[in-house]
């Protein structure tokens, strides 16, 4: 090789190296570039666990756009410090679930943003907090966020608005306060309308179980509706006819169609704490009773199956059967109509790719896992691992035939069960749960995660979901679990 050729090769190598350096600098500059300022009137940020906060955020955005305001809507997991430094007017719509827990999508925001001190003295804000007064730490994340904003010297438009189970009276406060700051009337948005569903089939799945009965309920529908696996059915809870008859008889009222219809959606249990004043008309008294709140159920089927399927466990309290679960599993007859509507639950949707998925759940949480498996079968994807927990294999082996068929067909690459009441005395009464399956197969879990697997968890928050979270942190480390959440590869539908 001549000296001239060597010189040329060295020159080319140096030129290539220079180009690589320039490319790296350009990429770094692009990533480091400040978020472009926009002349947007309002920044709306939502933190949603099951879709309610997101729905309200988008409704609020539409209301503001209808009066001429420009709006940006962000999922809290995408909010950075720069967004807050630039925003002049910010509306937060955030949910709390369980015992004061922030939505999963807010974990990174809490860690990376709320851990800092930021000068937000230029910013006006308002917080709409969603929660359930049944829990001790009602709207806790909304309260924590509000206090943090105050410490950053942000200026509140009005006091924190807390909403109990999406009650209309609570939500109306939010609307009225927004009308004050905009000095314009916001047009009420129509709720998604209720659709008629017919009770087609109802089967007890765990006869003889030590636990509460679990039913499979199949619903027929005549309208063209669509949903994705992972979505939720909001059921317009109603009182069973025999319960209304008993209530009317107890209060010496005529059992008529008009009286039955007027009480169909009223919270009759509230009447036990409500005093009827002397000479007060019965109709005036019952009119003051609150309406029953809708109940959420994970959908266990996909549209191609031709029906909508739910998995409902009966809840039992000091009042008897749960209002909704008792009504759906016992109060209604086959062929009767219920009103319900689909709610998108984007934070639990599948991605349409052939990457592996790990499905973890217990009890009625099998519903959300089944819909995902049905969809994966439809797409022809077979890298599926199911880990499921219940009490006893003899009585609580839910959907055994379907799961065994999928195993035979190669749809399920692996299945693990944890039947907690099937442990022998020799095992010192140690109960085995789904998190134990994860620890036992920790190496397989690491391999699946390395191959790009997404984890889906559906079922009980207490015990199961918390135990799974701890097991994942033990096996993968907290940084890796946080990374999976950031990448939408650790998704939960828990309650």
C-alpha positions as CSV (number, residue, x, y, z in Angstrom):
1,X,0.0,0.0,0.0
2,X,1.5,3.3,-1.1
3,X,2.0,6.3,1.2
4,X,-0.6,8.3,-0.8
5,X,-3.2,5.6,-0.3
6,X,-2.5,5.5,3.4
7,X,-2.8,9.3,3.6
8,X,-6.2,9.2,1.8
9,X,-7.5,6.4,4.1
10,X,-6.5,8.4,7.2
11,X,-8.1,11.5,5.9
12,X,-11.3,9.6,5.2
13,X,-11.3,8.1,8.7
14,X,-10.8,11.5,10.2
15,X,-13.6,12.9,8.1
16,X,-15.9,10.0,9.2
17,X,-15.0,10.6,12.8
18,X,-15.7,14.4,12.4
19,X,-19.2,13.6,10.9
20,X,-20.0,11.3,13.8
21,X,-18.9,14.0,16.4
22,X,-21.1,16.6,14.6
23,X,-24.1,14.1,14.5
24,X,-23.7,13.4,18.2
25,X,-23.6,17.2,19.0
26,X,-26.7,17.8,16.8
27,X,-28.6,15.0,18.6
28,X,-27.6,16.3,22.0
29,X,-28.6,19.9,21.1
30,X,-32.0,18.6,19.9
31,X,-32.6,16.8,23.1
32,X,-31.4,19.7,25.2
33,X,-33.4,22.2,23.3
34,X,-35.9,24.0,25.5
35,X,-39.6,23.2,25.0
36,X,-40.9,25.6,22.4
37,X,-43.1,28.3,23.9
38,X,-46.6,28.4,22.7
39,X,-49.2,31.1,23.2
40,X,-51.7,28.7,24.8
41,X,-54.3,30.0,27.2
42,X,-54.6,26.9,29.4
43,X,-52.5,23.8,30.1
44,X,-54.7,21.0,31.3
45,X,-52.9,18.1,33.0
46,X,-54.7,14.8,33.9
47,X,-53.6,11.9,36.1
48,X,-55.9,9.0,35.4
49,X,-56.0,5.4,36.6
50,X,-59.1,4.1,34.8
51,X,-60.0,6.8,32.4
52,X,-62.3,9.1,34.4
53,X,-59.8,12.0,34.9
54,X,-58.8,11.8,31.3
55,X,-62.4,12.0,30.1
56,X,-63.1,15.0,32.3
57,X,-59.9,16.7,31.2
58,X,-60.9,16.4,27.5
59,X,-64.4,17.6,28.3
60,X,-63.0,20.6,30.1
61,X,-60.8,21.3,27.2
62,X,-63.7,21.2,24.8
63,X,-65.7,23.5,27.0
64,X,-62.9,26.1,27.0
65,X,-62.3,25.7,23.3
66,X,-66.0,26.4,22.7
67,X,-65.6,29.9,24.3
68,X,-62.5,30.6,22.2
69,X,-59.7,29.6,24.5
70,X,-56.7,27.6,23.3
71,X,-55.9,24.5,25.3
72,X,-53.1,21.9,25.5
73,X,-54.0,18.6,27.2
74,X,-51.2,16.5,28.7
75,X,-51.0,13.2,30.5
76,X,-49.1,13.9,33.7
77,X,-46.5,11.3,32.8
78,X,-45.4,13.6,29.9
79,X,-45.2,16.8,32.0
80,X,-41.7,18.2,32.6
81,X,-40.5,21.1,34.7
82,X,-40.2,23.3,31.6
83,X,-43.9,22.9,30.8
84,X,-44.7,24.2,34.3
85,X,-42.2,27.1,34.1
86,X,-43.8,28.3,30.8
87,X,-47.5,27.7,31.6
88,X,-49.4,30.8,32.9
89,X,-52.7,29.0,33.6
90,X,-52.8,25.4,34.5
91,X,-55.8,23.1,35.3
92,X,-55.1,19.8,37.0
93,X,-57.6,17.0,37.0
94,X,-56.2,14.1,39.0
95,X,-57.6,10.9,40.6
96,X,-56.8,9.0,43.7
97,X,-57.5,5.3,44.1
98,X,-57.1,2.8,46.9
99,X,-55.8,4.2,50.2
100,X,-54.6,7.5,48.9
101,X,-52.6,6.2,46.0
102,X,-51.7,8.4,43.0
103,X,-52.4,6.9,39.6
104,X,-49.5,4.8,38.2
105,X,-49.0,7.4,35.4
106,X,-48.1,10.0,38.1
107,X,-45.3,8.0,39.7
108,X,-42.5,9.6,37.6
109,X,-44.0,13.1,38.0
110,X,-43.9,12.7,41.8
111,X,-40.3,11.4,41.7
112,X,-38.8,13.8,39.2
113,X,-40.9,17.0,39.5
114,X,-42.7,17.1,42.9
115,X,-39.3,16.4,44.5
116,X,-38.0,19.7,43.3
117,X,-38.6,23.3,44.3
118,X,-39.7,25.4,41.3
119,X,-40.7,29.0,41.1
120,X,-44.3,29.0,39.9
121,X,-45.2,32.4,41.2
122,X,-46.2,33.5,37.7
123,X,-48.7,30.7,37.4
124,X,-52.5,30.5,38.2
125,X,-53.9,27.1,38.8
126,X,-56.9,25.0,39.9
127,X,-57.1,21.4,40.9
128,X,-60.0,19.0,40.4
129,X,-59.5,15.9,42.6
130,X,-61.4,12.7,42.0
131,X,-61.9,10.1,44.7
132,X,-64.2,8.1,46.8
133,X,-65.2,9.0,50.4
134,X,-65.5,5.3,51.2
135,X,-61.7,5.4,51.6
136,X,-60.0,7.1,54.5
137,X,-57.5,9.1,52.4
138,X,-60.1,10.8,50.2
139,X,-58.6,12.6,47.2
140,X,-55.2,12.3,48.8
141,X,-53.2,12.8,45.6
142,X,-55.2,15.9,44.7
143,X,-54.5,17.3,48.1
144,X,-50.8,16.5,47.9
145,X,-50.5,18.1,44.5
146,X,-52.4,21.2,45.7
147,X,-50.1,21.6,48.7
148,X,-47.0,21.2,46.5
149,X,-48.3,23.9,44.1
150,X,-48.8,26.2,47.0
151,X,-45.3,25.6,48.2
152,X,-44.0,26.6,44.7
153,X,-45.9,29.9,45.1
154,X,-48.4,29.1,42.4
155,X,-51.6,31.2,42.7
156,X,-54.8,29.2,43.1
157,X,-57.8,30.4,41.2
158,X,-60.1,28.8,43.8
159,X,-60.0,26.2,46.5
160,X,-59.3,22.6,45.7
161,X,-62.5,20.9,44.3
162,X,-63.0,17.3,45.6
163,X,-65.4,15.0,43.8
164,X,-66.9,12.0,45.4
165,X,-67.5,9.1,42.9
166,X,-68.1,11.6,40.0
167,X,-71.2,13.1,41.7
168,X,-72.9,15.7,39.5
169,X,-73.2,18.2,42.4
170,X,-69.4,18.1,43.0
171,X,-68.6,18.4,39.3
172,X,-71.0,21.4,39.0
173,X,-68.8,23.3,41.5
174,X,-65.8,22.9,39.1
175,X,-67.9,24.2,36.2
176,X,-69.2,27.2,38.2
177,X,-65.7,28.2,39.3
178,X,-64.3,28.0,35.8
179,X,-67.1,30.2,34.6
180,X,-66.0,32.8,37.2
181,X,-62.4,32.9,36.1
182,X,-63.3,32.9,32.3
183,X,-66.3,35.2,32.9
184,X,-68.2,33.2,30.3
185,X,-70.9,30.6,30.4
186,X,-69.6,27.1,29.7
187,X,-71.9,25.0,27.7
188,X,-72.7,21.7,29.6
189,X,-71.4,18.8,27.7
190,X,-73.7,15.9,27.2
191,X,-72.7,12.7,28.9
192,X,-72.1,9.7,26.7
193,X,-75.5,8.2,26.4
194,X,-76.5,5.0,28.1
195,X,-77.0,1.9,25.9
196,X,-79.4,-0.9,26.4
197,X,-77.9,-4.3,27.1
198,X,-79.8,-7.5,27.6
199,X,-78.9,-10.2,30.1
200,X,-78.2,-13.1,27.8
201,X,-76.4,-15.6,30.0
202,X,-75.4,-15.9,33.7
203,X,-73.2,-18.7,35.1
204,X,-71.8,-19.3,38.6
205,X,-68.1,-20.1,38.0
206,X,-67.0,-21.1,41.5
207,X,-69.8,-23.2,43.1
208,X,-68.5,-24.6,46.5
209,X,-65.8,-22.0,46.9
210,X,-64.8,-20.6,50.2
211,X,-64.9,-17.2,48.6
212,X,-67.9,-15.1,47.5
213,X,-69.7,-16.3,44.4
214,X,-68.2,-15.3,41.0
215,X,-70.5,-15.1,38.0
216,X,-69.9,-14.9,34.2
217,X,-72.5,-12.5,32.7
218,X,-72.9,-12.2,29.0
219,X,-74.8,-9.2,27.6
220,X,-76.4,-8.8,24.2
221,X,-76.6,-5.4,22.4
222,X,-78.4,-4.3,19.3
223,X,-76.5,-1.1,18.6
224,X,-73.2,-0.9,16.7
225,X,-70.7,-0.4,19.5
226,X,-66.9,-0.8,19.7
227,X,-64.4,-1.2,22.4
228,X,-60.8,-2.4,22.9
229,X,-59.5,-5.1,25.2
230,X,-58.8,-3.4,28.5
231,X,-61.8,-1.0,28.3
232,X,-64.4,-0.7,31.1
233,X,-68.2,-1.0,31.2
234,X,-69.9,1.6,33.3
235,X,-73.1,0.0,34.5
236,X,-76.0,2.3,35.4
237,X,-76.8,0.6,38.8
238,X,-80.4,0.2,39.6
239,X,-82.5,-1.4,42.4
240,X,-84.0,-4.8,41.9
241,X,-87.8,-4.7,41.5
242,X,-88.4,-6.9,44.6
243,X,-86.2,-4.5,46.6
244,X,-88.4,-1.5,45.5
245,X,-91.6,-3.5,46.3
246,X,-90.3,-4.1,49.8
247,X,-89.3,-0.4,50.3
248,X,-92.8,0.8,49.1
249,X,-94.5,-1.7,51.4
250,X,-92.3,-0.7,54.4
251,X,-93.4,2.9,53.9
252,X,-97.0,2.0,53.2
253,X,-97.0,3.2,49.6
254,X,-98.9,1.9,46.6
255,X,-96.9,-0.5,44.4
256,X,-97.5,1.2,41.1
257,X,-95.4,1.5,37.9
258,X,-94.9,5.2,38.6
259,X,-93.6,4.6,42.1
260,X,-91.4,1.7,40.9
261,X,-89.9,3.8,38.1
262,X,-89.3,6.8,40.4
263,X,-87.2,4.7,42.8
264,X,-85.4,2.6,40.2
265,X,-82.1,4.6,40.4
266,X,-82.4,6.0,43.9
267,X,-80.1,5.0,46.8
268,X,-82.7,3.4,49.0
269,X,-80.1,2.6,51.7
270,X,-79.6,6.3,52.1
271,X,-83.3,6.4,53.3
272,X,-82.3,4.6,56.4
273,X,-80.3,7.7,57.5
274,X,-82.7,10.2,56.0
275,X,-85.5,11.4,58.3
276,X,-88.9,12.0,56.7
277,X,-90.4,15.1,58.2
278,X,-94.0,15.2,59.4
279,X,-96.5,15.8,56.6
280,X,-93.7,15.6,54.0
281,X,-95.0,13.9,50.8
282,X,-93.3,10.5,50.2
283,X,-92.4,11.6,46.6
284,X,-90.8,14.8,47.9
285,X,-88.8,12.8,50.4
286,X,-87.5,10.2,48.0
287,X,-86.7,12.9,45.4
288,X,-84.0,14.1,47.8
289,X,-82.3,10.8,47.9
290,X,-79.1,10.5,45.9
291,X,-79.0,8.6,42.6
292,X,-77.0,5.4,42.6
293,X,-73.5,5.8,41.2
294,X,-72.5,3.8,38.2
295,X,-70.3,0.8,38.8
296,X,-67.2,-0.1,36.7
297,X,-66.4,-3.6,35.4
298,X,-63.5,-4.7,33.3
299,X,-64.7,-6.2,30.0
300,X,-63.8,-9.8,29.5
301,X,-64.5,-10.1,25.7
302,X,-63.8,-8.4,22.4
303,X,-66.3,-7.2,19.9
304,X,-65.7,-10.1,17.4
305,X,-67.1,-12.5,19.9
306,X,-70.6,-10.9,19.4
307,X,-71.4,-10.3,23.1
308,X,-70.0,-8.3,26.0
309,X,-68.9,-10.4,28.9
310,X,-68.3,-9.4,32.5
311,X,-66.9,-11.3,35.5
312,X,-68.7,-10.2,38.7
313,X,-68.0,-11.3,42.2
314,X,-70.8,-10.8,44.7
315,X,-69.9,-8.3,47.4
316,X,-71.5,-8.8,50.8
317,X,-71.7,-6.2,53.6
318,X,-73.8,-5.6,56.7
319,X,-76.6,-4.4,54.4
320,X,-76.6,-7.7,52.5
321,X,-75.5,-8.1,48.9
322,X,-73.7,-5.3,47.2
323,X,-76.1,-3.0,45.3
324,X,-74.6,-3.6,41.9
325,X,-73.1,-7.1,42.2
326,X,-76.3,-8.3,43.9
327,X,-78.5,-6.8,41.2
328,X,-76.5,-8.2,38.3
329,X,-76.0,-11.7,39.8
330,X,-79.4,-12.2,41.5
331,X,-81.8,-9.3,41.1
332,X,-82.1,-9.4,37.3
333,X,-83.8,-12.1,35.3
334,X,-82.4,-13.4,32.0
335,X,-83.7,-11.2,29.2
336,X,-84.0,-8.1,31.3
337,X,-82.4,-4.8,30.1
338,X,-79.7,-2.8,31.9
339,X,-78.2,0.5,30.8
340,X,-74.5,0.8,30.5
341,X,-71.8,2.5,28.4
342,X,-68.2,1.8,27.4
343,X,-65.4,3.9,28.9
344,X,-62.0,3.9,27.2
345,X,-59.2,2.9,29.5
346,X,-56.2,3.8,27.4
347,X,-53.8,3.2,30.3
348,X,-54.6,-0.6,30.0
349,X,-54.7,-1.1,26.3
350,X,-52.6,-3.5,24.3
351,X,-50.0,-2.5,21.8
352,X,-50.4,-4.2,18.4
353,X,-47.0,-5.9,18.2
354,X,-45.7,-9.4,18.7
355,X,-43.7,-8.5,21.7
356,X,-44.3,-10.9,24.7
357,X,-46.9,-10.0,27.4
358,X,-47.2,-11.2,31.0
359,X,-50.7,-11.2,32.4
360,X,-51.1,-11.3,36.2
361,X,-54.3,-11.2,38.2
362,X,-56.7,-12.7,40.7
363,X,-60.4,-13.2,41.2
364,X,-62.7,-11.2,38.9
365,X,-59.5,-9.6,37.5
366,X,-59.5,-12.5,35.1
367,X,-61.8,-10.4,33.0
368,X,-59.3,-7.8,31.9
369,X,-56.7,-10.6,31.2
370,X,-59.2,-12.6,29.2
371,X,-60.0,-9.7,26.9
372,X,-56.3,-9.2,26.2
373,X,-55.8,-12.9,25.4
374,X,-58.8,-12.9,23.1
375,X,-57.3,-10.0,21.2
376,X,-53.9,-11.6,21.0
377,X,-55.5,-14.7,19.6
378,X,-57.2,-12.6,17.0
379,X,-53.9,-11.0,16.1
380,X,-52.1,-14.3,16.0
381,X,-49.6,-13.5,18.8
382,X,-48.6,-16.4,21.0
383,X,-45.9,-15.0,23.3
384,X,-48.3,-14.9,26.3
385,X,-47.7,-15.8,29.9
386,X,-50.6,-16.0,32.3
387,X,-50.1,-15.9,36.1
388,X,-53.4,-16.2,38.0
389,X,-54.4,-16.6,41.7
390,X,-57.5,-17.8,43.5
391,X,-58.4,-19.9,46.5
392,X,-58.8,-23.6,45.6
393,X,-58.2,-25.3,42.4
394,X,-61.2,-27.6,42.9
395,X,-63.7,-24.7,43.0
396,X,-61.9,-21.6,41.8
397,X,-60.2,-22.7,38.6
398,X,-61.9,-20.0,36.5
399,X,-62.2,-20.4,32.8
400,X,-60.3,-23.7,33.1
401,X,-61.5,-25.2,29.8
402,X,-60.7,-22.0,27.8
403,X,-57.3,-21.7,29.3
404,X,-56.4,-25.3,28.8
405,X,-57.6,-25.0,25.1
406,X,-55.3,-22.0,24.6
407,X,-52.4,-24.0,26.1
408,X,-53.1,-26.9,23.7
409,X,-53.3,-24.5,20.8
410,X,-50.0,-22.9,21.7
411,X,-51.6,-19.5,22.4
412,X,-50.3,-19.5,26.0
413,X,-46.6,-20.1,26.2
414,X,-46.8,-20.5,29.9
415,X,-49.4,-20.6,32.7
416,X,-48.9,-20.5,36.4
417,X,-51.5,-20.7,39.1
418,X,-51.4,-19.8,42.8
419,X,-54.3,-21.4,44.7
420,X,-53.8,-20.0,48.2
421,X,-55.9,-22.4,50.2
422,X,-54.4,-25.6,48.7
423,X,-51.3,-25.6,50.8
424,X,-50.6,-28.6,53.0
425,X,-49.8,-28.6,56.7
426,X,-46.3,-29.7,55.9
427,X,-45.7,-26.3,54.3
428,X,-46.5,-24.6,57.7
429,X,-49.7,-23.2,56.2
430,X,-47.8,-21.0,53.9
431,X,-50.2,-19.6,51.3
432,X,-49.0,-19.2,47.8
433,X,-49.9,-16.1,45.9
434,X,-49.2,-14.8,42.4
435,X,-46.2,-12.8,43.6
436,X,-44.7,-16.1,44.8
437,X,-45.0,-17.4,41.2
438,X,-43.0,-14.4,40.1
439,X,-40.2,-14.9,42.6
440,X,-40.1,-18.7,41.8
441,X,-39.7,-17.8,38.1
442,X,-37.6,-14.7,38.5
443,X,-35.0,-15.8,35.9
444,X,-37.8,-16.4,33.3
445,X,-39.3,-13.0,34.2
446,X,-36.0,-11.3,33.6
447,X,-35.6,-13.1,30.2
448,X,-39.1,-12.0,29.1
449,X,-38.5,-8.4,30.1
450,X,-35.2,-8.4,28.2
451,X,-37.2,-9.6,25.2
452,X,-39.4,-6.5,25.5
453,X,-42.4,-8.0,27.4
454,X,-45.1,-5.8,28.8
455,X,-46.7,-6.6,32.2
456,X,-50.5,-6.3,32.7
457,X,-52.0,-6.6,36.2
458,X,-55.7,-6.8,36.8
459,X,-57.6,-7.5,40.1
460,X,-57.3,-6.6,43.7
461,X,-55.2,-3.6,44.7
462,X,-54.8,-4.8,48.3
463,X,-52.7,-7.9,48.6
464,X,-52.4,-9.0,45.0
465,X,-51.3,-5.8,43.1
466,X,-49.3,-4.5,46.0
467,X,-47.6,-7.9,46.4
468,X,-46.8,-8.1,42.6
469,X,-45.3,-4.6,42.8
470,X,-43.0,-5.5,45.6
471,X,-42.0,-8.8,43.9
472,X,-41.1,-6.9,40.7
473,X,-39.0,-4.4,42.6
474,X,-37.3,-7.3,44.4
475,X,-36.5,-9.1,41.2
476,X,-35.9,-6.3,38.7
477,X,-35.0,-3.4,41.0
478,X,-36.9,-0.2,41.5
479,X,-35.2,1.7,38.7
480,X,-36.1,-1.0,36.2
481,X,-39.7,-1.1,37.4
482,X,-39.9,2.7,37.1
483,X,-38.4,2.4,33.6
484,X,-41.1,-0.1,32.6
485,X,-43.8,2.3,33.8
486,X,-42.3,5.2,31.8
487,X,-42.2,3.0,28.7
488,X,-45.9,1.9,29.3
489,X,-44.7,-1.7,29.8
490,X,-46.1,-2.1,33.3
491,X,-49.9,-1.4,33.2
492,X,-52.5,-2.0,35.9
493,X,-56.3,-2.1,36.1
494,X,-56.7,-2.6,39.9
495,X,-59.4,-1.9,42.4
